[in-house]
Amino acid sequence: MEKGSRESIADEVAVTGRIGGALVILQVNCRSIYNKMLQFWNLVNTYKPDVIIGTESWLKGEIENAEVFRTDYTTFRRDRSVRGGGVFICIKNSINATELWVDDECEILAVEVIGKNPKHKWEIIGIYRAANEDTMVIERLIGHISPMRNLARRSIIGGDLNLPHANWAGDAGKENGCQMLVNKLIWENGYTR
């Protein structure tokens, strides 16, 4: 989901080597990046993304970034303490980026990307919710991105919420808990797909 437009990202974020080009974002579900590093980096070499949002990294804290990720990207991670899950965001070193926040209970993290003009700031959010988890992950995301907190920057959310039946257009007719949270996320925060 994106709050803002692709054209404005291209104008606002300095991307070395791409004059007037758009910011390229790759979103990938890894199901263990450690076991699929070659395939992962082949994918990165093919698409040459500026930002990578990865889910199901299956990494643990004792695995150092240097064991998995290249040095031409700055990597931010939120690992799971048990097997599975995990989320990461990699930003090309040529782009000014800093970690904004990491959720202490769920697999959500946010990185700020600052454009050519320092007034132009983007919040890149990576999120993962396992299919068997409750809606707390979505509730925590909504808490982090409340409209009052994001007046100075736009947001892009990437990841996997494992909600195959959600209507991302914000269908008001749905009354189940997950759809109501999706509606709240979209309507109250100005997101589009």
N, C-alpha and C positions, 0 to 999 in steps of 0.2 A: 504494500500500500504506500502511497506517496501523498504527501501534503505539499502542494506546489506543482510545478510542471517541469518536465524534462528539459525544455528549452531554457528555463531559468537556471537550472543546474549547470548547463553547459556554459552559460554566460558568467556564472558566479564562481565556479570552482576552477582554480588553475590546474590544468592537467598538462604536464610537461610532454612535449612531443606531439600534441594534438592541437593544432591551431584551430580554434573555433569548434572543436569536436565535443561531443557529449561525454559526460561522465559515464564510464562503463561499469556496471555492477553485475557481478556474478553471484548467484545464489545457488548453493549446492548442499544436498543432503549426503553426507559422507558415509554413514554407517561404518565408522572406524577409519578415520583418515590415516592413522598410523599404519594400517594394513594396506592402504590404497594410495600411498604417497605418489607413486609413479603416475597412476591414472589421474590423480588430482592435479599434479603439476603439468601434465600434458594438456589437460583441460584449460588450465590457466595460461599456458603458452599459446594455445589456440585462440582464446578470446581476449587475452591481454587486458584483463579488467583493472580498473583503478581501485575498486572496492570489492572484497569478497566477503559474503556472509555465509558462514557454514554452520550446519546443524548436525546433530548426532556425531560429533567428533570422537566421542568415546575416549577422550583424553583425561588423564588424572594429573594432579598437581606436580607429581614427581617427574613428569615428562616435560622437559624444557622446550621452549619454542624453537631453539636451534636444532633440535632433533627432528622437527617436522616441517617448519616453515622457513622460507628463504629470507635472506637479509634485505632484499629489495622491497619488502613489505614490513610495516609495523603491525604486530599482531596483538590483539586484545582477546582474552578468553574468559569464559565462565564455564568451568568444568563441573561435572556431576561427581559426587562423592562415591557413588556406586556405579556398577557397570552400565554402560549405555549413555545416551543423552550428550549434553554439552553443546555449547555454541561458541563461535569465534567470529571476529571481524578482522580482516586484513586490509590495511590501507597502504597504497603505494607510498614510499618514502618521499616522493616529490610533492605530496599533498600534506598540508599542515593538519594534523589530527591529534586529539587528546581524548583520553577516557573521561566520560562524563559521570557515569554511574554503573554499578553492577548490582543487580538485585541479590540480596543475601539469602533468599528462600527459593527462588525460581531461576530457571535458565534464561535470563534476560540481561543484556548489557547494551550500553549506549556509548557511542563515540561521536565527538563533535568534529566536523570538518569545516575549516575556515577557508573561504574563497579568496580570490585576488583582492577584493575589497573586504577588509576585516569586518564590515557590517554584515556581510553575507555569511551566515552560519547555518550549517545543516546538522541535524541530529540523525545519525545512522543507528538504528536499533536492530539487534539480532535477538531472536526469540525462538525457543523450542518448547513445545508441550507434547509429552508422550500421549498416545491415543487413549491410554487407560487413566490419565490424570483428570482431576476435577477442573473446575473453571478458575481456580485460584490464580493460575498463570495469567489469564486474561484480565482478571480483576487487578492484579499487581501492575500489569502493563498500563491499564487505564489510570491507575494511581500515579504512575511515573510521568505520564504524558498529559496530565490535566492541562486544559487550555491556558491557565494562568502561568504555568511553568514554562510554556513554550512560546511566549510572545516574541522573543528575540531571535528565534530560529525556526526553520522548517524541519520536518521529519520525514524519514523514509524508514519503513518497517519491513524487514525481511526475515524469513525463517519458516518454521513449520508449526502451525497450531493444531494440526491433525483434526480439522473440522470439515470433513468432506461434504457435509450437508448444509453448511452455513451459506447464507445468501449474502455475499460481500457487497451487494448493492444496498444493503440495509433494509430488507423487506419488513415493513411494519406489521404485516399480518402474522408473523411468527411469534408465538408466545413462549417457546421453550427458553430455558435459562441461558444456554449458549448463544442463541440468536439475539436475545435481548442484550447481552454483553457486546456482541458484534455491532448491533445497532448503536449502542452507547459509544463504542469506540469510534465509529464512523461519523455519526451525527454530531456528537459533542466536541469532536476534535478536528473536524473538517477534512478527513481523509478521503481519498479516492483510490480506485484500483488501477 
